[in-house]
Amino acid sequence: MLRRLLRLGLAVALAVPTAGAALTVGTPAHAALPHCNGAGVYTSTWSGAPGATAWIPAYVTGSINFNCLLTRGDHNSGVGELQRTLQGIYGQNLGPNGVDNDFGGYTRTALRNVQAALGISVDGEYGPQSRDHICWRWTGSDNSCIWLNNNH
């Protein structure tokens, strides 16, 4: 722990700008997105499954916003829907607790496995890219799924 703090202190000291220089800090592109705080129902418009529904992670306020993030430490029904899809559609192991609405190590590993299989960025975090490439568990089915935005 002490070594980590010393490295952090050194990194901060090296990052301090000299007189007259500007310091800019880059942030991930998805940093402005809210964390999903629940789940919402998506209804398919695809001709192969018109009206099919799937529960997917969402930022729920007065409306439902599917453009959100889930990361380790999140705990809500959106995590549970991600877990149901990872387990039911992709056959991923969620550990001894199974679907527990908790984004822990097993969920992160399962998501990383699916991201790798889908050929997208493997970071173990759920965001728009994962949302659009995952085939979501069709409501009322254990092994049928639908994609958002009908992009497959």
C-alpha positions in Angstrom: 0.0 0.0 0.0 2.8 2.4 0.9 4.5 1.7 -2.4 1.3 2.4 -4.3 0.9 5.7 -2.5 4.6 6.6 -3.2 4.1 5.8 -6.9 0.9 7.9 -7.0 2.7 10.8 -5.3 5.5 10.6 -7.9 3.0 10.5 -10.7 1.3 13.6 -9.4 4.6 15.4 -8.9 5.6 14.6 -12.5 2.2 15.8 -13.8 2.4 19.2 -12.2 2.9 21.7 -15.0 5.7 24.2 -15.1 4.9 27.9 -14.9 2.7 29.0 -17.8 1.9 25.5 -19.0 -1.6 24.1 -19.0 -2.5 20.8 -17.5 -5.2 18.7 -19.3 -6.6 15.5 -18.0 -8.1 13.0 -20.4 -11.2 11.1 -19.5 -12.8 8.0 -21.1 -15.5 8.8 -23.7 -18.1 7.1 -21.6 -17.3 9.0 -18.4 -20.3 11.4 -19.0 -22.8 8.5 -19.1 -24.8 7.8 -15.9 -24.5 4.5 -14.1 -27.4 2.2 -14.7 -29.6 2.2 -11.6 -32.2 -0.4 -12.7 -33.6 -2.1 -15.7 -36.1 -1.2 -18.4 -38.1 -3.1 -21.0 -36.9 -2.9 -24.6 -39.5 -3.9 -27.3 -38.2 -5.2 -30.6 -39.2 -3.7 -33.9 -37.2 -6.3 -35.9 -39.4 -8.2 -38.4 -38.2 -11.5 -37.1 -39.4 -10.9 -33.6 -41.8 -7.9 -33.7 -43.0 -7.0 -30.2 -40.6 -9.3 -28.4 -39.4 -7.7 -25.2 -36.2 -8.0 -23.1 -35.3 -6.4 -19.8 -31.9 -4.6 -20.0 -29.9 -2.3 -17.8 -31.1 1.3 -17.8 -30.8 4.6 -16.0 -34.3 5.0 -14.7 -35.6 8.5 -13.7 -38.9 9.9 -15.1 -37.9 8.1 -18.3 -35.8 5.1 -19.3 -32.3 5.6 -20.7 -30.5 2.5 -22.0 -27.3 4.5 -22.5 -25.7 3.9 -19.2 -22.8 2.1 -17.5 -22.4 -0.9 -15.1 -19.1 -1.6 -13.4 -17.8 -3.6 -10.5 -19.5 -2.6 -7.2 -22.8 -1.7 -8.8 -25.8 -3.4 -7.2 -29.3 -3.2 -8.8 -31.8 -4.9 -11.0 -29.9 -3.9 -14.2 -27.0 -6.0 -13.0 -29.4 -8.8 -12.5 -30.7 -8.6 -16.1 -27.1 -8.5 -17.4 -26.4 -11.6 -15.2 -29.5 -13.5 -16.5 -28.4 -12.9 -20.1 -24.7 -13.8 -19.4 -25.8 -17.0 -17.7 -28.9 -18.0 -19.8 -27.8 -17.0 -23.3 -24.0 -17.2 -23.1 -23.7 -20.0 -20.5 -21.4 -18.0 -18.2 -20.6 -19.1 -14.6 -21.7 -16.5 -12.1 -20.3 -18.3 -9.1 -22.0 -19.7 -6.0 -24.5 -16.8 -5.7 -25.6 -16.9 -9.4 -27.9 -14.0 -10.3 -27.6 -11.8 -7.2 -27.8 -8.2 -8.7 -24.2 -7.6 -7.6 -21.6 -6.7 -10.1 -18.7 -8.6 -8.6 -15.7 -10.6 -9.8 -17.7 -13.4 -11.3 -19.9 -11.0 -13.3 -16.9 -9.1 -14.5 -15.2 -12.3 -15.7 -18.4 -13.5 -17.4 -18.8 -10.1 -19.2 -15.1 -10.2 -20.2 -15.6 -13.7 -21.7 -18.6 -12.6 -23.7 -16.9 -9.4 -24.9 -14.0 -11.5 -26.2 -16.4 -13.9 -27.9 -18.2 -11.0 -29.5 -15.0 -9.4 -30.8 -15.5 -6.1 -28.9 -13.3 -4.3 -26.4 -12.6 -6.5 -23.4 -12.7 -4.3 -20.3 -15.2 -6.1 -18.1 -17.4 -3.0 -17.9 -20.9 -2.7 -19.4 -21.6 0.3 -21.7 -23.0 1.1 -25.1 -20.7 -1.2 -27.0 -21.6 -4.2 -24.9 -25.3 -3.2 -24.9 -25.4 -3.1 -28.7 -23.6 -6.4 -29.2 -25.1 -8.6 -26.5 -28.2 -10.7 -27.6 -30.6 -10.0 -24.6 -32.6 -12.8 -23.0 -36.1 -12.6 -24.4 -38.7 -12.1 -21.6 -40.3 -15.4 -20.8 -37.6 -17.5 -22.4 -34.4 -19.0 -20.9 -32.5 -19.4 -24.2 -34.0 -17.1 -26.9 -32.7 -13.6 -27.3 -33.1 -10.3 -29.2 -30.6 -7.6 -30.1 -31.1 -3.9 -29.5 -31.2 -1.6 -32.5 -31.7 -4.7 -34.7 -28.0 -4.4 -35.7 -27.4 -8.2 -36.2 
